[in-house]
Amino acid sequence: MFKQFVDKAAGVEMYLIVSLVIFLVFFILVGLLLIKMNKKHIQYMSALPISEPESSPFSGKFKTNN
């Protein structure tokens, strides 16, 4: 069914090729970014929800009444 719409539309091939190229370029760039990313930064970010950072910018500014 979808092929009938694609076959009847003129000039659709170019849109399909451009969208495929954009898709591939995006994921190749994201892959390269992840490969070149600092491994210490990845470990730090992966532990953030679980552990508190050793030095917090807000550590001395707020006092709690516990």
BELBELZI-V376662 format. One record per residue. OMEGA is omega in radians with two decimals (* if undefined). Layout:
OMEGA + OMEGA
This chain:
-3.13 + -3.12 + 3.12 + 3.11 + -3.13 + -3.12 + -3.09 + -3.12 + -3.13 + 3.07 + -3.10 + -3.09 + -3.12 + 3.11 + 3.12 + 3.14 + -3.14 + 3.13 + 3.08 + 3.13 + 3.11 + 3.11 + -3.12 + -3.14 + 3.14 + -3.08 + 3.03 + 3.12 + 3.10 + 3.10 + 3.10 + 3.10 + 3.13 + 3.12 + -3.09 + -3.10 + 3.14 + -3.07 + 3.10 + 3.11 + 3.11 + 3.12 + 3.12 + -3.12 + -3.14 + -3.13 + -3.07 + -3.11 + -3.05 + -3.03 + 3.08 + 3.06 + -3.11 + 3.10 + -3.13 + 3.11 + -3.12 + -3.00 + -3.09 + -3.02 + -3.08 + 3.11 + 3.08 + -3.13 + 3.13 + *
